[in-house]
Amino acid sequence: MRRLQSFGKTELKAVRRARAEAEALVGEFYVLAPREWERMTYEVRTLDELAPEEISDQAFAQVLCYDFMRRIGSTIVDRRDLYRICLQDHRILQAINGSRPAAPRADHLALEPFLLYLLTHELIHIVRFTQRLQHLDLAPALRPQEEMSVEQTTRHVLAPMADRALRRVLEACAIG
């Protein structure tokens, strides 16, 4: 099996910056109080932290939902959904390096704006699930419509700060 290219220190720093910025933008858009963020248990993982079944060649990122449980002894003290944003480093690096056409028009993108777009998009999914704006187990026939809705919201959230590099990402990732 071939070794997939994963993020190095520089890219991981960019992930942290993009995550913080995406959280701020999505939180502002949905007017989320700190307690609402606390109820949205989620994490961002990169390729080196993913289980084999979390790795995909079909997307740059995906959200998976797990059952989170905290126990003290045999007593369950907390149970909730844990959302995991799985960044697909190998696909992202291919897109920004132009090493293979990972998506139409997605070659030679700037890393941080691309990560900002991806994390904003995935956080919007998480907010929609946790705020009961959308069901996690959506029927396959309805998923394209949900993706379009999330994509439109992502573009609306990012529009005020769309510099040249971010506009290039938005153009490259246009649906349709």
ZIPEFEN-V363192 format. One record per residue. N is the residue number from 1. PHI is phi in radians with two decimals (NA if undefined). BURIAL is b if it has 9 or more other C-alpha atoms within 8 Angstrom, else e. Layout:
n->N phi->PHI burial->BURIAL
n->N phi->PHI burial->BURIAL
This chain:
n->1 phi->NA burial->e
n->2 phi->-1.32 burial->e
n->3 phi->-1.46 burial->e
n->4 phi->-1.44 burial->e
n->5 phi->-1.28 burial->e
n->6 phi->-2.04 burial->b
n->7 phi->-1.16 burial->b
n->8 phi->-1.72 burial->e
n->9 phi->-1.02 burial->e
n->10 phi->-1.11 burial->e
n->11 phi->-1.18 burial->b
n->12 phi->-1.14 burial->b
n->13 phi->-1.14 burial->e
n->14 phi->-1.12 burial->b
n->15 phi->-1.07 burial->b
n->16 phi->-1.09 burial->e
n->17 phi->-1.14 burial->e
n->18 phi->-1.13 burial->b
n->19 phi->-1.09 burial->b
n->20 phi->-1.07 burial->e
n->21 phi->-1.18 burial->b
n->22 phi->-1.10 burial->b
n->23 phi->-1.04 burial->b
n->24 phi->-1.10 burial->e
n->25 phi->-1.15 burial->b
n->26 phi->-1.19 burial->b
n->27 phi->-1.07 burial->b
n->28 phi->-1.19 burial->e
n->29 phi->-1.10 burial->e
n->30 phi->-1.57 burial->e
n->31 phi->0.90 burial->e
n->32 phi->-1.53 burial->b
n->33 phi->-1.36 burial->e
n->34 phi->-0.93 burial->e
n->35 phi->-1.16 burial->e
n->36 phi->-1.24 burial->e
n->37 phi->-1.09 burial->b
n->38 phi->-1.08 burial->e
n->39 phi->-1.30 burial->e
n->40 phi->-1.60 burial->b
n->41 phi->-1.34 burial->b
n->42 phi->-2.61 burial->e
n->43 phi->-2.49 burial->e
n->44 phi->-1.98 burial->e
n->45 phi->-2.15 burial->b
n->46 phi->-1.87 burial->b
n->47 phi->-0.86 burial->b
n->48 phi->-1.13 burial->e
n->49 phi->-1.77 burial->e
n->50 phi->-1.54 burial->b
n->51 phi->-1.32 burial->e
n->52 phi->-0.91 burial->e
n->53 phi->-1.27 burial->e
n->54 phi->-1.62 burial->e
n->55 phi->-1.54 burial->b
n->56 phi->-2.36 burial->e
n->57 phi->-1.75 burial->e
n->58 phi->-1.75 burial->e
n->59 phi->-2.60 burial->e
n->60 phi->-1.45 burial->b
n->61 phi->-2.76 burial->b
n->62 phi->-2.60 burial->b
n->63 phi->-1.86 burial->b
n->64 phi->-2.06 burial->e
n->65 phi->-2.06 burial->e
n->66 phi->-2.17 burial->e
n->67 phi->-1.46 burial->e
n->68 phi->-1.80 burial->b
n->69 phi->-2.43 burial->b
n->70 phi->-2.02 burial->e
n->71 phi->-2.13 burial->b
n->72 phi->-2.14 burial->e
n->73 phi->1.15 burial->e
n->74 phi->-1.71 burial->e
n->75 phi->-1.60 burial->e
n->76 phi->-1.41 burial->b
n->77 phi->-1.78 burial->e
n->78 phi->-2.73 burial->e
n->79 phi->-2.53 burial->b
n->80 phi->-2.84 burial->e
n->81 phi->-1.39 burial->b
n->82 phi->-2.01 burial->b
n->83 phi->-1.68 burial->b
n->84 phi->-2.08 burial->b
n->85 phi->-1.52 burial->b
n->86 phi->-1.78 burial->b
n->87 phi->-1.35 burial->b
n->88 phi->-1.75 burial->b
n->89 phi->-0.83 burial->b
n->90 phi->-1.03 burial->b
n->91 phi->-1.24 burial->b
n->92 phi->-1.12 burial->b
n->93 phi->-1.14 burial->b
n->94 phi->-1.07 burial->b
n->95 phi->-1.17 burial->b
n->96 phi->-1.33 burial->b
n->97 phi->-1.58 burial->b
n->98 phi->1.17 burial->b
n->99 phi->-1.32 burial->e
n->100 phi->-2.82 burial->e
n->101 phi->-1.23 burial->b
n->102 phi->-1.24 burial->b
n->103 phi->-2.73 burial->b
n->104 phi->-0.96 burial->e
n->105 phi->1.06 burial->e
n->106 phi->-1.84 burial->b
n->107 phi->-1.63 burial->b
n->108 phi->1.00 burial->e
n->109 phi->-1.56 burial->b
n->110 phi->-1.32 burial->b
n->111 phi->-1.05 burial->b
n->112 phi->-1.11 burial->b
n->113 phi->-1.09 burial->b
n->114 phi->-1.15 burial->b
n->115 phi->-1.11 burial->b
n->116 phi->-1.05 burial->b
n->117 phi->-1.04 burial->b
n->118 phi->-1.09 burial->b
n->119 phi->-1.22 burial->b
n->120 phi->-1.08 burial->b
n->121 phi->-1.02 burial->b
n->122 phi->-1.22 burial->b
n->123 phi->-1.14 burial->b
n->124 phi->-1.11 burial->b
n->125 phi->-0.99 burial->b
n->126 phi->-1.07 burial->b
n->127 phi->-1.05 burial->b
n->128 phi->-1.06 burial->b
n->129 phi->-1.21 burial->b
n->130 phi->-1.27 burial->e
n->131 phi->-1.57 burial->e
n->132 phi->1.07 burial->e
n->133 phi->-1.47 burial->e
n->134 phi->-2.69 burial->e
n->135 phi->-1.47 burial->e
n->136 phi->-1.15 burial->e
n->137 phi->-1.66 burial->e
n->138 phi->-1.11 burial->e
n->139 phi->-1.04 burial->e
n->140 phi->-0.91 burial->e
n->141 phi->-1.16 burial->e
n->142 phi->-1.65 burial->e
n->143 phi->-1.11 burial->b
n->144 phi->-1.04 burial->e
n->145 phi->-1.14 burial->e
n->146 phi->-1.13 burial->e
n->147 phi->-1.05 burial->e
n->148 phi->-1.11 burial->b
n->149 phi->-1.10 burial->e
n->150 phi->-1.14 burial->b
n->151 phi->-1.09 burial->b
n->152 phi->-1.10 burial->e
n->153 phi->-1.15 burial->b
n->154 phi->-1.01 burial->b
n->155 phi->-1.13 burial->b
n->156 phi->-1.14 burial->e
n->157 phi->-1.11 burial->b
n->158 phi->-1.49 burial->b
n->159 phi->-0.91 burial->e
n->160 phi->-1.08 burial->e
n->161 phi->-1.99 burial->e
n->162 phi->-1.27 burial->b
n->163 phi->-1.42 burial->e
n->164 phi->-1.04 burial->e
n->165 phi->-1.15 burial->b
n->166 phi->-1.24 burial->b
n->167 phi->-1.07 burial->b
n->168 phi->-1.09 burial->b
n->169 phi->-1.09 burial->b
n->170 phi->-1.07 burial->b
n->171 phi->-1.14 burial->e
n->172 phi->-1.15 burial->b
n->173 phi->-1.73 burial->b
n->174 phi->-1.06 burial->e
n->175 phi->-1.49 burial->e
n->176 phi->1.89 burial->e
